[in-house]
Amino acid sequence: MKPIFIPLGLLLIIMVIAGQFFPKILHAQYYIIFGFLAFIQIFTVFITEFGLKNNPEKFYLYFFFSMFARMLGIIIYVFVNVYYEIPNKILFVGNLFFGYFLCLAFEIYFLFNNLQAKIKTNSDK
């Protein structure tokens, strides 16, 4: 299973459970938030995988660019929704950044695992 599906699946499970048992902690448009987070997560993972396949020595440039692109996309998404007067702004931003930080935590976890694997293979040589 690709690492991209773990944070998205976990986020979907959390949103479904929270929607059933604690509907007041989810924004009314949580499905749009999830869709945007899924889109931006998949887009940035493809950028990182492209960099890993084409130029493994400069993988970290692609990784940091994908993190920057995700952060910029989230900020633009928040500003557009706040500009168009979305109701319950605090809950919207809270739900969005919870999902963002969940995906970011898993991405950092998988990056550390990849780094450890590379260090072990380099030390074996």
N, C-alpha and C positions, 0 to 999 in steps of 0.2 A: 504494500500500500504506500502510495506516495505521501510524504510528510504534509503535503498541502491539505489533504482531506482530514487530518486529525484535528487541527484547530477549528476548521469549518464545521465538521461533524459535532465536535464538542459544543461549539457555540450554538448550533441548531438545536441540540438536545437541551441545553440550558434555556434557550428561548421558548421551546415548546413546553417544558416543565414549568417555567416561570409564568408563561401565558395561561396555563391551566390552573395553577395553584395560587399564584401571586400576580394577578393581572394589573395591579396598580404600579408595579415596578417596571413595566414595559411601556414604551411609547406606543401610541395607536398605530404608527407606521413602522413597527419593528421589522416587518417582512421586507420593506424597502431598505432599511438599514442593513439587514442581513445580506440582501442581494448586492448592495454596494460593496460591503466588506468582502463578499465572495469574489466579486469582479476584480476588485483592486488586489486582493491576495493572489488570485490566479495570474493576473497581469504581471505582478512583481516577481512571482516565482518563475514565470517564463523568461523574464529579463535575466534573472540570476542563472537559470539553466542555460540560456543562450551564452552568457559569459563564460560559464564553466566548460561548455563544449568547445567554444571557438578560441578562447584564450585563457587557459587555466592559470597562467602566471598572474594575470590581472583580474582574477575572479573577484577580489575584494572591491575593486572599483565598481564592478557591476552590482555587487551586493549592496554597497553603500548608496549607489544610484537608485536601486530599487527601494531601499528604505526611505530615501529622500522623496522619491516619486509617490510612495504611499502616504507619507506625512503631508506632502503638498496636496495630494488628492483629497485627503481627509479634511484639511483646513479649508480648501475651496468648497467642499461639500457642506461643511458646517456654515460657512459664511453665506452661501447661496440659500440654504434653508432658513437661516435666521433673517436674511434680507426679505424673503417672501413670507415672513411672519408665520412660521410654523407654530402651532399651539404647543404649550408645555415644553419650552426650549431647554430647560435644565434637564428634564428627563430624557429628551432627545440626545443631548450632548453626552449625558451619562451613559446611556445605552450604546452610543456610537464608540465612545472611548473605552468602554469595557471590552467590547469586541475587538477593537484595535489593539489594546494591550494584551489580550489573550492570544491573538495571532502573533504579535511581536514576541511574546514570551516563548512560544513554540518555535518561532523562527530562530531565536537566539539559542535555544536548546539544541536544535538540529545543527546549527552552525558550530557549536562547541563539539558536538559528536563528530562532525566532519573534520574539524581541526585535530581532534585526538587521533582519529584514524590516520590522518596524514602524518602526524608526528610519529606514530608507531611505525608506519611504513618507511619513513625517512630514517629512523633510528635503527631499523633492521638492516639497512643497506650498508 
